Amino acid sequence: MAQKDKTKWDKKYNETPSLLEKREPSKKLIEILDKVKGKKTLDVACGAGRNSIYLATKGFDVDAMDISQVALDELDKKGFENISTKLVDLDEYEIPKNSYDLIVMTNFLNRKLIPKLSNALKINGILFIETYMEDKDNEKPPSNPDFLLKKDELKSFFNEEFEVLDYDEFFNESYELYRMKKQAITIKKL
Ligand SMILES: C[S@@+](CC[C@H](N)C(=O)[O-])C[C@H]1O[C@@H](n2cnc3c(N)ncnc32)[C@H](O)[C@@H]1O
């Protein structure tokens, strides 16, 4: 486990408890759910589980993975039988192949993980990624510029074995702390 990342994120959640409070799920994720054919879901770097919770209420069975025990404890407290939390370092964890009907990764970017997520999808499975991208009007500079996507970047990760069902670049919702540009892609494994 990357102890440095774990310590950083546990500290962040302990020092800013508002990050653990109930938060809205991704609007775009809600919009694409009708394209998902099964229930088995992975929420990558789930945090306190805003998306996991929404998906669980819609009947999905969610594996919710994160490096912060503080965030996962908060999610466990909610007591959803169909959310299974797992403390993992996604830099190292081997995600089982051909296993998920839906994989969600929001507000988190690890480029090396994207091919592993593609492998973890079942045939006809859906991968939804939504995170921040470069833009001159972004209100908050990133702690590391590598954490921001370049224009059109998400499309570059997928070959002809995948169909892009939806792609968008847009400014984030007004309830988020800073106005930031985001990129979202929904792909299907053929
Ligand atoms: C900004 S939060 C996003 C949470 C959630 N996906 C959302 O959209 O609200 C980023 C999350 O990534 C997790 N994280 C950071 N590095 C990680 C790693 N190497 N493995 C697993 N999770 C990690 C953090 O603990 C944190 O909960």
Ligand as a Chemical Component Dictionary entry (heavy atoms), coordinates in Angstrom:
data_LIG
# 
_chem_comp.id                   LIG 
_chem_comp.type                 NON-POLYMER 
_chem_comp.pdbx_formal_charge   0 
_chem_comp.three_letter_code    LIG 
# 
loop_
_chem_comp_atom.comp_id 
_chem_comp_atom.atom_id 
_chem_comp_atom.alt_atom_id 
_chem_comp_atom.type_symbol 
_chem_comp_atom.charge 
_chem_comp_atom.model_Cartn_x 
_chem_comp_atom.model_Cartn_y 
_chem_comp_atom.model_Cartn_z 
_chem_comp_atom.pdbx_ordinal 
LIG C1  C1  C 0  -11.520 13.433 -5.107 1  
LIG S1  S1  S 1  -11.854 11.868 -4.365 2  
LIG C2  C2  C 0  -13.104 11.249 -5.444 3  
LIG C3  C3  C 0  -14.116 10.398 -4.714 4  
LIG C4  C4  C 0  -15.293 9.911  -5.565 5  
LIG N1  N1  N 0  -14.880 9.118  -6.692 6  
LIG C5  C5  C 0  -16.150 11.071 -6.040 7  
LIG O1  O1  O 0  -16.298 11.279 -7.257 8  
LIG O2  O2  O -1 -16.697 11.792 -5.184 9  
LIG C6  C6  C 0  -10.436 10.895 -4.834 10 
LIG C7  C7  C 0  -10.368 9.554  -4.082 11 
LIG O3  O3  O 0  -9.262  8.800  -4.606 12 
LIG C8  C8  C 0  -8.759  8.005  -3.546 13 
LIG N2  N2  N 0  -7.412  7.544  -3.913 14 
LIG C9  C9  C 0  -6.312  8.304  -4.124 15 
LIG N3  N3  N 0  -5.245  7.530  -4.460 16 
LIG C10 C10 C 0  -5.699  6.235  -4.460 17 
LIG C11 C11 C 0  -5.092  4.972  -4.727 18 
LIG N4  N4  N 0  -3.801  4.873  -5.060 19 
LIG N5  N5  N 0  -5.849  3.856  -4.622 20 
LIG C12 C12 C 0  -7.160  3.944  -4.279 21 
LIG N6  N6  N 0  -7.799  5.109  -4.030 22 
LIG C13 C13 C 0  -7.080  6.241  -4.118 23 
LIG C14 C14 C 0  -8.793  8.957  -2.351 24 
LIG O4  O4  O 0  -8.738  8.306  -1.110 25 
LIG C15 C15 C 0  -10.116 9.689  -2.586 26 
LIG O5  O5  O 0  -11.166 9.093  -1.872 27 
# 
loop_
_chem_comp_bond.comp_id 
_chem_comp_bond.atom_id_1 
_chem_comp_bond.atom_id_2 
_chem_comp_bond.value_order 
_chem_comp_bond.pdbx_ordinal 
LIG C1  S1  SING 1  
LIG S1  C2  SING 2  
LIG S1  C6  SING 3  
LIG C2  C3  SING 4  
LIG C3  C4  SING 5  
LIG C4  N1  SING 6  
LIG C4  C5  SING 7  
LIG C5  O1  DOUB 8  
LIG C5  O2  SING 9  
LIG C6  C7  SING 10 
LIG C7  O3  SING 11 
LIG C7  C15 SING 12 
LIG O3  C8  SING 13 
LIG C8  N2  SING 14 
LIG C8  C14 SING 15 
LIG N2  C9  SING 16 
LIG N2  C13 SING 17 
LIG C9  N3  DOUB 18 
LIG N3  C10 SING 19 
LIG C10 C11 SING 20 
LIG C10 C13 DOUB 21 
LIG C11 N4  SING 22 
LIG C11 N5  DOUB 23 
LIG N5  C12 SING 24 
LIG C12 N6  DOUB 25 
LIG N6  C13 SING 26 
LIG C14 O4  SING 27 
LIG C14 C15 SING 28 
LIG C15 O5  SING 29 
# 
